[in-house]
């Protein structure tokens, strides 16, 4: 009787593991990295454009849109990274046999990808905050120098 119960539970557990598509796992795993890269490119381009104006005309840029554009880009990309982190956490909870994050192990590929996506999102999420913080306390061109 016990063997029939345990054999009935195993396919359900495997079925729930297979229910997460590979495309979703790859999004969870890579979206934060891509968002971080895009924010770095946007930072260089927006700051470069604002500083060129400052050097050509002397004095601070008369275009506050650069700062607003940077903040909008930051918010959108931070939202994408947060979404990826949230999805990773939910997938990991669904796949993991443990409920404690400190004891988490990625034993299978899908569980590992979900857990790695979560850690990448949290780490780069803190980087997003540190990257945007100077925007509020110093001039854009002073930050670039």
Residue frames as qw, qx, qy, qz and C-alpha x, y, z in Angstrom:
[[0.000, 0.886, 0.464, 0.000, 0.00, 0.00, 0.00],
 [0.303, -0.797, 0.095, 0.514, 2.82, 2.44, 0.84],
 [0.416, -0.134, 0.588, 0.680, 4.56, 1.77, -2.48],
 [0.219, 0.605, 0.656, 0.395, 1.42, 2.57, -4.42],
 [0.137, -0.938, -0.261, 0.183, 0.95, 5.84, -2.50],
 [0.368, -0.651, 0.307, 0.588, 4.56, 6.94, -2.97],
 [0.388, 0.095, 0.671, 0.625, 4.49, 5.98, -6.65],
 [0.132, 0.790, 0.565, 0.197, 1.32, 8.03, -7.08],
 [0.227, -0.912, -0.080, 0.333, 2.89, 11.09, -5.44],
 [0.514, -0.341, 0.422, 0.664, 6.08, 11.03, -7.48],
 [0.344, 0.420, 0.579, 0.609, 4.50, 11.69, -10.87],
 [0.080, -0.927, -0.363, -0.052, 2.56, 14.62, -9.38],
 [0.426, -0.756, 0.147, 0.475, 5.77, 16.15, -8.10],
 [0.460, -0.084, 0.562, 0.683, 7.47, 15.59, -11.45],
 [0.221, 0.679, 0.608, 0.348, 4.42, 16.95, -13.24],
 [0.156, -0.957, -0.179, 0.167, 4.60, 20.19, -11.27],
 [0.465, -0.539, 0.369, 0.597, 8.29, 20.46, -12.10],
 [0.389, 0.189, 0.665, 0.609, 7.59, 19.99, -15.78],
 [0.130, 0.832, 0.540, -0.009, 4.79, 22.58, -15.68],
 [0.135, -0.854, 0.113, 0.490, 7.32, 25.46, -15.69],
 [0.768, 0.617, 0.104, 0.139, 8.32, 26.09, -19.31],
 [0.736, -0.087, 0.069, 0.668, 11.96, 26.51, -20.27],
 [0.237, 0.627, 0.195, 0.716, 11.29, 29.95, -21.76],
 [0.447, -0.843, -0.117, -0.277, 10.06, 31.20, -18.41],
 [0.814, -0.458, 0.021, 0.357, 13.12, 29.80, -16.64],
 [0.603, 0.218, 0.155, 0.752, 15.45, 31.51, -19.11],
 [0.050, -0.789, -0.175, -0.587, 13.57, 34.79, -18.63],
 [0.653, -0.753, -0.073, -0.033, 13.88, 34.48, -14.86],
 [0.826, -0.237, 0.101, 0.500, 17.57, 33.65, -15.16],
 [0.538, 0.148, 0.248, 0.792, 18.60, 36.32, -17.67],
 [0.040, 0.855, 0.392, 0.338, 16.18, 39.26, -17.49],
 [0.434, -0.869, -0.030, 0.236, 17.98, 41.00, -14.62],
 [0.608, -0.276, 0.366, 0.648, 21.34, 40.71, -16.35],
 [0.340, 0.488, 0.510, 0.621, 19.93, 42.11, -19.60],
 [0.162, -0.928, -0.306, -0.138, 18.19, 44.93, -17.70],
 [0.555, -0.693, 0.113, 0.446, 21.45, 45.74, -15.90],
 [0.538, 0.020, 0.457, 0.708, 23.32, 45.85, -19.21],
 [0.153, 0.708, 0.492, 0.483, 20.64, 48.08, -20.80],
 [0.328, -0.923, -0.174, 0.099, 20.77, 50.45, -17.81],
 [0.590, -0.457, 0.259, 0.613, 24.55, 50.70, -18.16],
 [0.393, 0.304, 0.514, 0.699, 24.24, 51.55, -21.86],
 [0.065, -0.855, -0.425, -0.291, 21.45, 54.06, -21.16],
 [0.492, -0.786, -0.059, 0.370, 23.55, 55.63, -18.40],
 [0.525, -0.208, 0.362, 0.742, 26.49, 56.15, -20.75],
 [0.236, 0.480, 0.554, 0.638, 24.38, 57.51, -23.61],
 [0.200, -0.885, -0.392, -0.153, 22.19, 59.83, -21.51],
 [0.517, -0.727, 0.022, 0.452, 25.09, 61.14, -19.44],
 [0.516, -0.021, 0.415, 0.749, 27.24, 61.62, -22.53],
 [0.134, 0.655, 0.509, 0.542, 24.51, 63.62, -24.26],
 [0.331, -0.908, -0.257, 0.022, 23.90, 65.82, -21.21],
 [0.583, -0.584, 0.154, 0.544, 27.63, 66.44, -20.68],
 [0.473, 0.269, 0.437, 0.716, 28.26, 67.31, -24.34],
 [0.034, -0.851, -0.372, -0.369, 25.71, 70.10, -23.96],
 [0.514, -0.825, -0.056, 0.227, 27.42, 71.30, -20.79],
 [0.626, -0.281, 0.303, 0.661, 30.87, 71.37, -22.43],
 [0.364, 0.458, 0.473, 0.658, 29.69, 73.10, -25.59],
 [0.109, -0.797, -0.290, -0.518, 27.68, 75.85, -23.91],
 [0.240, 0.272, -0.540, 0.759, 29.41, 76.10, -20.55],
 [0.431, -0.183, 0.390, -0.793, 27.47, 75.71, -17.35],
 [0.419, 0.084, 0.870, -0.247, 24.93, 73.10, -16.39],
 [0.044, 0.239, 0.819, 0.519, 22.65, 71.58, -18.95],
 [0.361, 0.059, 0.126, -0.922, 19.44, 73.46, -19.57],
 [0.662, -0.018, -0.573, -0.484, 17.72, 70.18, -20.34],
 [0.455, -0.316, 0.674, -0.488, 16.31, 68.57, -17.18],
 [0.889, 0.176, -0.117, -0.406, 14.80, 65.91, -19.44],
 [0.523, 0.430, -0.725, 0.128, 18.07, 63.96, -19.29],
 [0.122, -0.229, 0.784, -0.564, 17.65, 63.34, -15.58],
 [0.705, 0.110, 0.291, -0.637, 13.95, 62.51, -16.01],
 [0.786, 0.371, -0.413, -0.271, 14.70, 60.15, -18.91],
 [0.310, 0.367, -0.831, 0.280, 17.36, 58.39, -16.86],
 [0.361, -0.102, 0.681, -0.629, 14.98, 57.95, -13.93],
 [0.802, 0.233, 0.038, -0.548, 12.21, 56.59, -16.21],
 [0.677, 0.397, -0.617, -0.062, 14.66, 54.13, -17.81],
 [0.058, 0.312, -0.827, 0.464, 15.87, 53.12, -14.35],
 [0.573, -0.007, 0.483, -0.662, 12.33, 52.57, -13.07],
 [0.838, 0.301, -0.187, -0.414, 11.31, 50.47, -16.08],
 [0.610, 0.389, -0.682, 0.103, 14.44, 48.30, -15.97],
 [0.122, -0.261, 0.762, -0.579, 14.32, 47.96, -12.18],
 [0.736, 0.073, 0.250, -0.625, 10.70, 46.84, -12.55],
 [0.808, 0.345, -0.428, -0.208, 11.77, 44.23, -15.10],
 [0.336, 0.362, -0.793, 0.356, 14.49, 42.93, -12.77],
 [0.388, -0.146, 0.603, -0.681, 12.02, 42.85, -9.87],
 [0.838, 0.176, -0.038, -0.515, 9.53, 40.92, -11.98],
 [0.690, 0.363, -0.626, 0.020, 12.20, 38.39, -12.90],
 [0.065, 0.307, -0.780, 0.541, 13.18, 38.02, -9.24],
 [0.606, -0.033, 0.400, -0.687, 9.58, 37.54, -8.14],
 [0.864, 0.259, -0.251, -0.353, 8.96, 34.96, -10.86],
 [0.487, 0.395, -0.747, 0.222, 12.19, 33.16, -9.90],
 [0.222, -0.233, 0.709, -0.628, 11.15, 33.02, -6.26],
 [0.770, 0.092, 0.199, -0.598, 7.73, 31.63, -7.13],
 [0.804, 0.348, -0.456, -0.154, 9.24, 29.02, -9.44],
 [0.260, 0.379, -0.799, 0.388, 11.79, 28.02, -6.83],
 [0.468, -0.137, 0.572, -0.660, 9.05, 27.65, -4.18],
 [0.853, 0.217, -0.029, -0.474, 7.10, 25.47, -6.59],
 [0.763, 0.401, -0.507, 0.020, 10.08, 23.28, -7.45],
 [0.126, 0.492, -0.717, 0.478, 11.92, 23.12, -4.14],
 [0.646, -0.310, -0.697, 0.011, 11.40, 20.51, -1.50],
 [0.408, -0.343, -0.482, 0.695, 12.31, 22.99, 1.25],
 [0.002, 0.896, 0.399, 0.195, 10.60, 26.21, 2.21],
 [0.434, -0.807, 0.067, 0.396, 13.65, 27.88, 3.77],
 [0.533, 0.832, -0.134, 0.075, 15.74, 29.96, 1.42],
 [0.194, -0.786, 0.582, -0.072, 18.85, 29.60, 3.59],
 [0.604, -0.209, 0.769, 0.014, 18.76, 25.82, 3.09],
 [0.730, 0.591, 0.051, -0.340, 18.00, 25.96, -0.61],
 [0.435, -0.317, 0.736, 0.411, 19.78, 23.66, -3.00],
 [0.616, 0.525, -0.203, -0.551, 19.41, 23.58, -6.75],
 [0.611, -0.206, 0.762, 0.063, 19.58, 19.85, -7.25],
 [0.590, 0.440, 0.628, 0.255, 17.96, 19.74, -10.67],
 [0.342, 0.209, 0.318, 0.859, 18.38, 22.09, -13.61],
 [0.154, -0.702, -0.436, -0.542, 15.03, 23.86, -13.26],
 [0.570, -0.761, -0.268, 0.154, 15.39, 24.35, -9.53],
 [0.607, -0.265, 0.081, 0.745, 18.96, 25.61, -10.00],
 [0.222, 0.396, 0.360, 0.815, 17.92, 28.08, -12.70],
 [0.326, -0.799, -0.393, -0.318, 15.12, 29.44, -10.51],
 [0.648, -0.656, -0.136, 0.361, 17.40, 29.80, -7.50],
 [0.535, -0.061, 0.202, 0.818, 20.18, 31.39, -9.56],
 [0.058, 0.607, 0.413, 0.676, 17.68, 33.79, -11.13],
 [0.465, -0.826, -0.315, -0.043, 16.54, 34.81, -7.66],
 [0.641, -0.518, 0.015, 0.566, 20.08, 35.47, -6.41],
 [0.411, 0.202, 0.334, 0.824, 21.04, 37.33, -9.60],
 [0.099, -0.744, -0.426, -0.505, 17.93, 39.50, -9.36],
 [0.538, -0.802, -0.209, 0.157, 18.53, 40.37, -5.70],
 [0.629, -0.316, 0.141, 0.696, 22.21, 41.16, -6.27],
 [0.282, 0.281, 0.386, 0.832, 21.65, 43.27, -9.36],
 [0.219, -0.815, -0.472, -0.255, 18.60, 44.89, -7.77],
 [0.517, -0.731, -0.092, 0.435, 20.88, 46.32, -5.10],
 [0.479, -0.086, 0.347, 0.802, 23.20, 47.44, -7.87],
 [0.088, 0.656, 0.522, 0.538, 20.29, 49.21, -9.56],
 [0.360, -0.885, -0.288, 0.062, 19.65, 51.19, -6.39],
 [0.558, -0.542, 0.144, 0.612, 23.32, 52.12, -6.01],
 [0.418, 0.207, 0.475, 0.746, 23.48, 53.15, -9.65],
 [0.034, -0.748, -0.461, -0.477, 20.51, 55.52, -9.35],
 [0.497, -0.713, -0.342, 0.358, 21.32, 56.95, -5.91],
 [0.417, -0.278, 0.093, 0.860, 24.00, 59.47, -7.08],
 [0.116, 0.495, 0.539, 0.671, 21.52, 60.94, -9.54],
 [0.326, -0.827, -0.432, -0.154, 19.71, 62.57, -6.62],
 [0.547, -0.750, -0.061, 0.366, 22.72, 64.04, -4.84],
 [0.363, -0.495, 0.366, 0.699, 25.09, 65.24, -7.57],
 [0.450, 0.644, -0.215, -0.580, 25.20, 66.67, -11.08],
 [0.946, 0.278, 0.155, -0.068, 25.11, 64.18, -13.90],
 [0.618, 0.682, -0.309, 0.241, 28.46, 65.24, -15.40],
 [0.211, -0.684, 0.598, -0.361, 30.19, 65.34, -12.01],
 [0.855, -0.162, 0.441, -0.221, 29.06, 61.76, -11.49],
 [0.889, 0.454, 0.015, 0.056, 30.55, 60.74, -14.83],
 [0.306, 0.800, -0.448, 0.257, 33.98, 62.23, -14.14]]
